[in-house]
Amino acid sequence: MPRSLSGRSFLKLLDFSTEEIQYLLQLSKDFKNLKRAGVPHKYLSGKNIVLLFEKTSTRTRCSFEVAGNDLGMGVTYLDPGSSQMGKKESLEDTAKVLGRMYDGIEYRGFDQKIVEDLAKHAGVPVWNGLTTDFHPTQMLADVLTIEENFGHYKGLKMVFMGDARNNVANSLMVVSAKLGINFVACGPKANMPDKKLVETCKKIAKENGCTITLTDNVKEGTKNADVIYTDIWVSMGEPAELWEKRIKLLKPFQVNEAVMKNANKDAIFLHCLPSFHDLETTVGQEIYEKFGLKEMEVTDKVFRSSQSKVFDEAENRMHTIKAVMYATLK
């Protein structure tokens, strides 16, 4: 049992020990069991939280709102146009005001420094719902999904396909190093994680008996993989003009049937969503009209296959976020 997490912010997994992450995962399983059994667990009744979104999201918003309500808390959502932070009011002043009114603050947006500064000035726990650098709540859901499918996670091989310098790849590398998962970043050489972060993760991985590998060779990188993971090729907040460049750069790293066949026969596919695997979105239609692509980072066949656990993974956002809020607010 790790020391109490009460009063702490949840900004990046580098701030947490292996034991603390394992504690949050166990707590997530406990809350999932309670939810599935229909057992009320309003353990934080009387508390209030605010969700500060500079980038919109389906899963993150819904997970925090449902988790907060399940725990008995009042939840306020501030969309990108509902807060004066950085416009008519400084970040520091916003943090101090919200900290006087709420017991916890979630932030989803841009620079990691923003969420760090919020935590510095708010005086209450702050939770990172996504920044340009890290996506820690997503990682807990990913690992919980992996454990549900394999019965364990230590010693497994997880491969991230695509732009391996983004927030999801960064965070997967960190959580893998912390939990003893062999991590492979498989993508263009120019799109690999920050060297300093790689070296930090390699040191942590060595302590936990696992490895960090960077490669642009799809066949070697995905061979005998247990988990194949990918993300959209142009992230929210990036200019649409990047699509043509990213398609040319990342198309060789698409997750398709050949990739899954090269992995272990029991391998699973994960994606943080949303995904462009068909033409049922406006973006998908636009890309098809411009570039003739019906599928992007993952083929529709893989996305809809029995190996795909993306909707289990999406649901697990709610259970893991509930665990984080409870652990830091109790």
ZITA-V137726 format. One line per field, one symbol per residue. psi: psi as a letter, one per 20 degrees, with the letter a starting at -180 (. if undefined). burial: + if it has 9 or more other ideal C-beta (glycine too) atoms within 8 Angstrom, else -. A space follows every 10 residues. Layout:
psi: ???
burial: ???
This chain:
psi: prqqjpiqqn hqihiqrghh ghghgghggg hgggghikoq lmikpiqqqp oooiprqggg ghgggggggh ijqpppporh jiqjpifipr ggggghghhh hqiqpppocd phhghghghh ihjrpppoip rhhqmhhhhg hghggghhhi irhpirpppp pcnjjrhggg hhgghghhjk poppooaqhi lqqphghggg hhgghhhjka qpppqjoggg hipkqhppqr rqhorpiqqh iiggghghgi hijqoahggh hhrqhjqqpq piqrqniakj qhgggghghg ijphqdhqqh gghjriipkh hggghigghh hggggghii.
burial: ----+----+ +++--+-+-+ +++++-++++ ++-++----- +--+--++++ +++++-+-++ ++++++++++ +++-++++-- ----+---+- +--++++++- -++++++++- -+-++++++- ++-+++++++ +--+++++++ +++++++--+ --++++++++ ++++++++++ ++++++++++ ++++++++-- +++---++-+ ++-++--+-+ -++++--+-- ++--++++++ +++------- -+++-++-++ --++++--++ -++---++++ +++-++++-- +--++-++-- ----++++++ -++-+-++++ -+++-+++++ +++++++++-
